[in-house]
């Protein structure tokens, strides 16, 4: 269930982020509690809380004293923006650098992308 090469609390945060991104947890919805996550995943509640607190610190979730944690307004768009930036840095920057080394223009690269997309 969990990738042993990465801390579980990061993976908990990513799972909740995915739910926000795909709309399973819409803005304003109550997020699962650390105890609910701990019980479901059979992990320490402190580990689950650490993952949720990462999302609070990032502004994805907010706490309402005595009630729980809720998805913040604008959280989905904030996550999309961050993921787009990560995508560009991880994938597009290296592709553009390699294309430049090979003498491939951006127009040629765009055509290659369209051709590949049509084949998929």
C-alpha positions as CSV (number, residue, x, y, z in Angstrom):
1,X,0.0,0.0,0.0
2,X,2.8,2.5,0.9
3,X,6.0,3.1,-0.9
4,X,8.7,2.1,1.7
5,X,11.2,4.5,0.1
6,X,9.3,7.6,1.1
7,X,7.9,8.7,4.5
8,X,4.3,7.6,5.1
9,X,3.2,11.1,6.2
10,X,4.2,12.5,2.7
11,X,2.1,9.7,1.1
12,X,-0.9,10.5,3.3
13,X,-0.7,14.1,2.3
14,X,-0.4,13.1,-1.4
15,X,-3.5,10.8,-1.1
16,X,-5.6,13.7,0.3
17,X,-4.2,16.0,-2.4
18,X,-5.4,13.5,-5.0
19,X,-8.8,13.5,-3.5
20,X,-8.9,17.3,-3.6
21,X,-7.7,17.3,-7.2
22,X,-10.2,14.7,-8.5
23,X,-13.1,16.3,-6.6
24,X,-13.7,13.5,-4.2
25,X,-13.0,16.1,-1.5
26,X,-14.5,19.3,-2.8
27,X,-13.7,22.7,-1.4
28,X,-15.4,23.1,2.0
29,X,-15.7,19.4,2.6
30,X,-14.5,17.9,5.8
31,X,-11.2,16.0,5.4
32,X,-10.7,12.7,7.0
33,X,-9.4,13.0,10.6
34,X,-6.0,11.7,11.6
35,X,-7.7,9.0,13.6
36,X,-9.8,7.9,10.6
37,X,-6.7,7.8,8.3
38,X,-4.7,5.9,11.0
39,X,-7.5,3.4,11.4
40,X,-8.0,2.9,7.7
41,X,-4.2,2.6,6.9
42,X,-3.3,0.9,10.2
43,X,-0.7,3.6,11.0
44,X,0.1,5.7,14.0
45,X,-2.3,8.7,14.3
46,X,0.6,11.0,14.8
47,X,1.9,10.0,11.4
48,X,-1.5,10.7,9.8
49,X,-1.6,14.0,11.7
50,X,1.8,15.0,10.3
51,X,0.6,14.4,6.8
52,X,-2.6,16.4,7.3
53,X,-0.6,19.2,9.0
54,X,1.6,19.5,5.8
55,X,-1.6,20.3,4.0
56,X,-2.7,22.8,6.6
57,X,0.7,24.5,6.3
58,X,0.3,24.6,2.5
59,X,-3.2,26.2,2.8
60,X,-4.9,23.2,1.2
61,X,-6.7,22.3,4.5
62,X,-7.8,24.6,7.3
63,X,-8.7,23.7,10.9
64,X,-12.0,24.5,12.6
65,X,-11.5,24.1,16.3
66,X,-13.5,21.3,17.7
67,X,-15.0,20.3,14.3
68,X,-12.1,19.1,12.2
69,X,-10.2,19.9,9.1
70,X,-11.8,21.2,5.9
71,X,-10.7,21.7,2.3
72,X,-9.8,25.4,1.9
73,X,-11.3,27.6,-0.8
74,X,-9.1,27.6,-3.9
75,X,-7.3,24.4,-2.8
76,X,-7.9,22.5,-6.0
77,X,-6.6,25.4,-8.2
78,X,-3.6,25.8,-5.9
79,X,-2.8,22.2,-6.3
80,X,-3.2,22.3,-10.0
81,X,-0.9,25.3,-10.2
82,X,1.8,23.7,-8.1
83,X,1.5,20.4,-10.1
84,X,1.8,22.2,-13.4
85,X,5.0,23.9,-12.2
86,X,6.3,20.6,-11.0
87,X,5.4,19.0,-14.3
88,X,7.2,21.7,-16.3
89,X,10.3,21.4,-14.1
90,X,10.4,17.6,-14.1
91,X,9.4,16.9,-17.7
92,X,9.3,19.8,-20.0
93,X,12.6,21.5,-19.0
94,X,14.6,18.4,-19.7
95,X,12.8,17.7,-23.0
96,X,13.4,21.3,-24.2
97,X,17.1,21.0,-23.3
98,X,17.5,17.7,-25.1
99,X,15.6,19.0,-28.1
100,X,17.9,22.0,-28.2
101,X,20.9,19.7,-28.1
102,X,19.5,17.7,-31.0
103,X,18.6,20.8,-33.0
104,X,14.8,20.2,-32.8
105,X,12.8,23.4,-33.0
106,X,9.9,24.1,-30.7
107,X,7.6,23.8,-33.7
108,X,9.1,20.4,-34.6
109,X,8.7,19.4,-31.0
110,X,5.1,20.5,-30.9
111,X,4.4,18.4,-34.1
112,X,6.1,15.4,-32.5
113,X,3.9,15.8,-29.5
114,X,0.8,16.0,-31.6
115,X,1.8,13.0,-33.6
116,X,2.5,11.0,-30.5
117,X,-0.8,12.0,-29.0
118,X,-2.7,10.9,-32.1
119,X,-1.1,7.5,-31.9
120,X,-2.0,7.0,-28.3
